[in-house]
Amino acid sequence: MGSSKRIIAGVGALAVTGAMFASTGAVVAQDRAFEECIVGVSWNNFQQPRWAATDQPNMKATVEAGGGTFSEFDANLDTLQQDTDIQTLIDQGADVLVLLAQDTVAIAPSLEKAKDAGIPVIAYDRLIEDADVLYITFDNIGVGAAEAAAIFDAVPSGNYVLIKGDPGDPNASTFLPQGWDDAGLADKIASGEITIIDDQFTPAWATETAQNTMEAIIDAANADGVQIDAVLAENDSTALGVAGALQAKGYDQIPVSGQDGDRANLQNVAAGWQYVDVWKDSNELGKVAGEAALQLCEGVAMSEIVLPDGLVKAHAAPAAGSAVSQFTTPNGTVVNSFILQPTPLTAESLNLPVEAGWISKEDLCVNAAEGVAACE
């Protein structure tokens, strides 16, 4: 228990300055109608760079600015450890739980324990199929559609590789592929415009695994005399693996997709090793989770939560508005939700994250190709 807390606190502290700079002025202390509010957070794997850099600092700052206490654990990809962490948070008196589930099915017994204890649960950026959770995420179907639309603009037809994320994550197995198909992938495959030469999942969204997978795909394609024209990679950690494989194999730059807006990936967009990065300003997602947790502590019903004006920046604000909305899951369950908006970035629009304070121009442009407007 103690070591887990120390690891998270150490990593998160390093990220607070940059994340809070990106969200200056949005976290404001205000009076709350509770005597105590302990927000317990269970991360499935805090070693993914995004959580420490953006989500956690903003969630924590929002909770603490509102008078709450923030407690967290890292399950490090271990389902049993996450069960233990959740039980510990319950035993410690958590008033609200924020869960980034390692296994969205296996977490069900822990969810029932929280319900039995009368603790409301926020499913953070990974769907849990339960009508009693508050689901806070980005429009992941929209993310997939934006990825595919951008790649289709660059390569309308040809040989594609699909590098998906963790098969146990509904984002990887359902929402992002649905977005790809909404943008026209299934139709293009059916018409023969696009040929899928390989389609692989990536356990834990691991960059090294994605690179090894892509290197093997390149080797097989070269052996068959097949040119790979584009790669639909579902997120930035897998896109980094794809870019690493292309470079390791001496392959020409080809359009590659990704999502999150991670520093290394935005640099790759500027350098030409990634064509599109669908930016999810997770500073804003963290703030929404923190604010929702505080309102749940106040006794506000999930269906009645309303985000205060100015909490979320306009580019990420939910399209449905500031009030909680209804989301129908793939299994037909209706859950209360806040669905934030993503922003696709290509070399032509890299000024947007710079202007938002997400990344500095100097950092973005360290290896930029010629002609990138944001770097001139």
Rosetta blueprint (number, residue, H / E / L):
1 M L
2 G H
3 S H
4 S H
5 K H
6 R H
7 I H
8 I H
9 A H
10 G H
11 V H
12 G H
13 A H
14 L H
15 A H
16 V H
17 T H
18 G H
19 A H
20 M H
21 F H
22 A H
23 S L
24 T L
25 G L
26 A L
27 V L
28 V L
29 A L
30 Q L
31 D L
32 R L
33 A L
34 F L
35 E L
36 E L
37 C L
38 I E
39 V E
40 G E
41 V E
42 S E
43 W E
44 N L
45 N L
46 F L
47 Q L
48 Q L
49 P H
50 R H
51 W H
52 A H
53 A H
54 T H
55 D H
56 Q H
57 P H
58 N H
59 M H
60 K H
61 A H
62 T H
63 V H
64 E H
65 A H
66 G L
67 G L
68 G L
69 T E
70 F E
71 S E
72 E E
73 F E
74 D E
75 A L
76 N L
77 L L
78 D L
79 T H
80 L H
81 Q H
82 Q H
83 D H
84 T H
85 D H
86 I H
87 Q H
88 T H
89 L H
90 I H
91 D H
92 Q L
93 G L
94 A L
95 D L
96 V E
97 L E
98 V E
99 L E
100 L L
101 A L
102 Q L
103 D L
104 T L
105 V L
106 A L
107 I L
108 A H
109 P H
110 S H
111 L H
112 E H
113 K H
114 A H
115 K H
116 D H
117 A L
118 G L
119 I L
120 P L
121 V E
122 I E
123 A E
124 Y E
125 D L
126 R L
127 L L
128 I L
129 E L
130 D L
131 A L
132 D L
133 V L
134 L E
135 Y E
136 I E
137 T E
138 F E
139 D L
140 N H
141 I H
142 G H
143 V H
144 G H
145 A H
146 A H
147 E H
148 A H
149 A H
150 A H
151 I H
152 F H
153 D H
154 A H
155 V L
156 P L
157 S L
158 G E
159 N E
160 Y E
161 V E
162 L E
163 I E
164 K L
165 G L
166 D L
167 P L
168 G L
169 D L
170 P H
171 N H
172 A H
173 S H
174 T H
175 F H
176 L H
177 P H
178 Q H
179 G H
180 W H
181 D H
182 D H
183 A L
184 G L
185 L H
186 A H
187 D H
188 K H
189 I H
190 A H
191 S H
192 G L
193 E L
194 I E
195 T E
196 I E
197 I E
198 D E
199 D E
200 Q E
201 F L
202 T L
203 P H
204 A H
205 W H
206 A L
207 T H
208 E H
209 T H
210 A H
211 Q H
212 N H
213 T H
214 M H
215 E H
216 A H
217 I H
218 I H
219 D H
220 A H
221 A H
222 N H
223 A H
224 D H
225 G L
226 V L
227 Q L
228 I L
229 D L
230 A E
231 V E
232 L E
233 A E
234 E L
235 N L
236 D H
237 S H
238 T H
239 A H
240 L H
241 G H
242 V H
243 A H
244 G H
245 A H
246 L H
247 Q H
248 A H
249 K L
250 G L
251 Y L
252 D L
253 Q L
254 I L
255 P L
256 V E
257 S E
258 G E
259 Q E
260 D E
261 G L
262 D L
263 R H
264 A H
265 N H
266 L H
267 Q H
268 N H
269 V H
270 A H
271 A H
272 G L
273 W L
274 Q L
275 Y L
276 V E
277 D E
278 V E
279 W E
280 K L
281 D L
282 S H
283 N H
284 E H
285 L H
286 G H
287 K H
288 V H
289 A H
290 G H
291 E H
292 A H
293 A H
294 L H
295 Q H
296 L H
297 C H
298 E L
299 G L
300 V L
301 A L
302 M H
303 S H
304 E H
305 I L
306 V E
307 L L
308 P L
309 D L
310 G L
311 L L
312 V L
313 K L
314 A L
315 H L
316 A L
317 A L
318 P L
319 A L
320 A L
321 G L
322 S L
323 A E
324 V L
325 S E
326 Q E
327 F E
328 T E
329 T L
330 P L
331 N L
332 G L
333 T L
334 V E
335 V E
336 N E
337 S E
338 F E
339 I E
340 L E
341 Q L
342 P L
343 T E
344 P E
345 L E
346 T L
347 A H
348 E H
349 S H
350 L L
351 N H
352 L H
353 P H
354 V H
355 E H
356 A L
357 G L
358 W L
359 I L
360 S L
361 K H
362 E H
363 D H
364 L H
365 C L
366 V L
367 N L
368 A L
369 A L
370 E L
371 G L
372 V L
373 A H
374 A H
375 C H
376 E L
